Amino acid sequence: MTGFHLAQVNIGRTVAPLDAPELADFVALQPEINTLADRSPGFVWRMVDDAGEDATGIRPDEDDDLLLINCSVWESVEALRNFTYHSDHLRVLSRRREWFRRKTELHQALWWIPAGHLPSMAEALERIAMVREHGSGPMAFTFRDLHPAPAAATATAETA
C-alpha cells in the first residue's frame, strides 16, 4: 500500500438527451454497472448526483446538457483496469459509440490522490485539462502512459 488511491475521470457528450429513445439502453444499464463497480475489488468511491444513484444529473458544463461526467476512485491501477476491461463493464463499454459522440479531444485522466480524499468535479476537470495541455505526467495521465503513485515513485528513486 502506498497511501494513495487512483482517481479516474472521463467525460462524454451523448448523442441525445438522457430521456431520448436513443439512450434508453444506456440509462437502463446504469444501475447494473454502478452496482458492478461498487462491488468490484479495489473500488473506493464514485461521484453521484443529489439523487445519490449515479452522476447523470451532474453537468460539468451548465450550457451543455449532453455532456456527462464519470469520476471514481480505486485502490490501484489494476483494480480499475480489471473493472474496466475484465468485467461485464466491457460489454457496456463496447456500445459507447451508440450513446456518445465521437471524441475530438482527450476525454479522460487518471491521477493519484491521498487515500481518503474524494475529488471534486472541478478537480477532475482540471486533470483532464492538464493532460490536454501538457500531455501525460505524474499529476495527470492515461492508461497508455501510467505513472506510479507518489510513494512508489519516491521509493523507486531512493533505491536507484
N, C-alpha and C positions, 0 to 999 in steps of 0.2 A: 504494500500500500504506500502510496506517495503522499497522501494528504490532499490530493487533488482529484477532482472528477472532471469528466469530459462533457462540455455543453455543446449542443448542436442546434443550428437554426437553418431552416430553409423557408423560402417564400415562393409563392407561385400565383399566377393570375389565372383564374378559372375561365372556362370558355363561355360561361353564362352565370347568372346569379344562382345562389345555392338552392333556391326553390324552383329552378327550371327543371324540366324533364331530363335534360342532358346530364344533370348532376345527381339524379335520383339514386343511382347505384353508389356513387361516392358518398353521399350523405348517409345512405343506409349502412354502409360498411364502417363508418366512423366508430360506432360503439364497439364493434368486434375488434378492430385494430387497436383502439385505445386500451381495451381490456388485455389484449395480447401484449402490448407494450408494458402495461402496469404489472403484469405477471412475469415478464421476462427476467432472467437472471441478469443482474447488474443494473437494472432500471432504478433510477432515483426519483425523478420528478418530470412532469410535463406541464407546460403552460396551459392554463384553461381560462375561459372567459368567465363572466359573472355567473353564468348558469352552472359552472363547475364541471361540465362534462367534456368539453373539448375547446379548441381555440378558434373555432369557425366564427365566433362572434367578435373576435378581436380584429381590428383594422389597422394594419401598420401604416396605411395612408388614408386619412379621412376622406380624401377626394376620389378614392378608388375602391368601390365596393367589391370588386372582383379579386383584389389582392388578399391572399391568406398567408398566415404565418404558422409555422410549426416550430416549437422550441422545446427541447428536453435535455435532461441531464442523466448521464450514465457513469457507472463506476470506471469504465475503461473503453478504449477504442474497440477492443474485442467484443465487449458486451453490445455496443451499438452496432458493430458490423454483423454480429450474429443475428440480432433482431432484424436489421435492415435487409440483409441478403440471404439469411439462412433460416427464416421462419415464414409463416404464412403471410407476413407483410409483403414479401416479394411478389406474391400473386396480385396484390392490390397495386403495388408499385409499378408492375408491368403494364397496368392500364392507365397510367398517369396522362398519357397523350390524349386519351378520350376526354379528360376532365380539365386539363390545364393547357394553356397556350405554350407553345414552344418558347423557351427562354432565349433571350438575345444577349443576356449578360449573366455573370455569375450570380447564383441564387442561394448559395449555401455557405456555411462556415462552421468550423469546429474550433474550440478553444478550451484551455484548461482553466478551471475555477477552483478556489479553495473548497474542500468538502464542506457542505452546509450552506454554501452561497447559492441563491437562486437568481438567475439572470432576469433582468427586466427586458421588455420589448426594445427599449432604446439601446440597451447594451447589445442585444442580439443584432439589431440592425447596424449598429456601429461596427460589429465584427464582420458582417458581410461587406460593408463599405471598406474596411481595412484590406480585405483580400482583393476587392475590385481595384482599389487604388494602388496598393503596394505589392500585391502578389502574396503568396503563401509565406508565412513566417511564424515565429513562436507565439505571437499574440493572436493570430487567426490563420487557419489553414484548412485544407480539404483532405478528403480520404486519399487523394492522389499524391499528396505531399505532407505526410504526417510529421508532427513534431512531438518529442517526448514531453511528459509532464515536467514542470519546473524542478521538482525534487529529483526526478530521474536524470534530467539534464545536468544538474549540479553534481550528482553522484558520478555520472559518466565523465565530466570534466575533471573531477578530483582524482579519478583513477587513471586518467590518460597521461 
